[in-house]
Each structure stands twice: as C-alpha cells, then as structure tokens.
C-alpha cells in the first residue's frame, strides 16, 4: 500500500517551476521528469525512498508550490521535513534571484535574458556525489547522450521504489556503485575509463577517504577544485561543473565547456568561436553570479530566445 502526504512548500520569489524544470521535459519518467506542471524524482530520505512530486500554480512573484510525497509506508515528521529540504535544495527555492537581476542591470544583454527568463532557478543535484558522477559521464559527449546514460545508471544500479504498481528508480549511492564494480558501471554505456573513475570515487567515499559534502564548507573555489583534482579522472572542468551543480556555487563557471562557450558566443560575440579565456573575461561582468548567468544563457539557447 502506498502512503501519500502533501505539503505546501515555500519559495523565495520570483520562481518559475516551468522554466526551472525545463531540462527535464524529455526526462525518463521512471527516474526524473517534468510533465503537466509537475516535477518528479525519487529521493533518499534518511535511507527511505520517497517519490517526490513538486507542482506549481500562481505567478512567478507569488508561486504556490505543493509537494506530494509517496512512500511504501508512513513518513515521520522529520522525514517529511527532510524531503521538503531536499526538493527545496534541488530547485534553490531560497535563492534571492532579485540580487542577481540587480547585478545584471549593468549588462544590457543579460538584462534582456533575465527579463525573458524571469523566475528561472537552475536545478542542482541532491548530493555532490551525483553531480560528480554526472560530470564524469558528460566528459566529451553530448548532453543528450549523457542523460540517457545517467538514466540507465539509475535504472540498472539504483534502488527501486514501486508506487501504485509503477516502479521508479533513485540515483545509485556510492555504496551501491562500489559494490557493483567498474565492469557493471561500464555496461550502462560508459567507457572503461569513465567507469573506473566513477567506481574509484565511490570506493573512496565508502572507505571513508573522501567526504564530498564537506567540500561545501570551503569558501575558496580554488580550494574545492584543488581537492577534487586529487580524485582520479577529475580535472578543472569536471570540478567546476560539480561545484555548480552539486554545491550551488554560483561563482563557478566551467568555461572550458564547449556548450558554455557556444552560448556566450551566441549572445555576446555574434556566434564566432571563442576560447575559455575569452569566455571568462566576459563572465567577469557577472561577478559572483557567473555560474547562474551561464545557465541563463543555456536555457535561453534551448528556448531559442532572440534579442
């Protein structure tokens, strides 16, 4: 029997779930997706799997969010609160976008983009480990192919939760990936090298030699990059992407990423090729919001926004 609980959840305005969950429109509904105004994902709440569905109504300046939680048995008050915190973290619901919009006023191009994408808060992963694995998967391949691999990773090696006769899958924990081994990880469509990198990171965590969540406490992005760089297979690009997606470090911009350079070029350089140095120079104008600004450009391109 499925237990269901619904709770209203707060968000610092402005917030648009439709824009923020846009990248999940074509997501695998058994893993993570956005459909009919609701985002759904299986999350781990103190060892209990919960299918969380976040639905939105109301305008961006007064968002009305309802979180529906589905589990195999009753959730305690603490578990329900933890689930709310996880979803709030995924969508940065406490992020004051108006501070970013104020900074953007000095940049005519970014001002226009923020106006067209009013209320967009980029989604992050529940854990730093998930962001790290995603970044490894996405090394030197298209984002579309990478997401398909990430979905297979969850379906083949993640825990399953059955709700009303339908089965959903959570992203695999470090323990599950360490137990599965590199060969099993490779079978989801990864190269042997990437499988080894993911297995190696998972094993370090399981053995108590790596605490990725602790890295959130570092104030210096350079220090975080330096520590991540010590992990086999992790370079600056992977570290910056992990910081941005898994730690909400909005001051991180993976300028070595071709996609980032492409969108910056499209809106700032007339589409001509630019290198990482040039991308970082342009991003300096966005200050500590450069990572968020980069995501705004990515979504602007995805929606074919013209200025």
C-alpha angles and dihedrals in degrees: 000000000000120000115214130190129174127200136174111243128203128231130186105243138275099053133149116188090187091061096035094052095040094110090060096057090101094036125129106267089214091060112020131335148148119226136153093000095308132104117208133190138151110243133187112239111187091321095317120111115230129181103220121197119188116196128182139205134167132047124306092258092053106028117185110204127185121191117204116197123198124188140154092254140010118303120226119235089255093051093049090050091049091051089052090051092050093052091044089054094047091058098032088235092172094053112117101223093183089074089058092045090053090053090048092059089082089060114063093198096049089044090060092046094050090050091054092044097041111169098016113148114180115238120243133194122262091238137028089234092061090050091049093051092047090051092051091049091050095053108128097342133097119274091238093057091042094054091051089053092047090053092050090049090057095044095047102037107017128089118268128229122192116208120181091339095311122109124222131181135223125214107269118259122233088256093056094047093046090051092046094054132214096287093058091046091051091055093072088072104281129131116253089249094055091044089053091049093051093045090048093053092046092049092051090054094046091048091052094245097114131045108184095175090058089062088072087074094063113101095198116076088201090060092051091049091048092053094045090047089064089067112092111257095018118117132166095281093051091044094051092047090049091050093050098045102032105031102032089237098164090182091068119094119176093216091170088068113106092215093054092049091048095054093044089051093047094056102029109025106035093255097295116140116269132186130230093265092055091046091053091049091056091044092056088079090064093058116194089352095065094113093051091045089054091055090050089057092048093052091043089057092045090054091042092237112183126199 
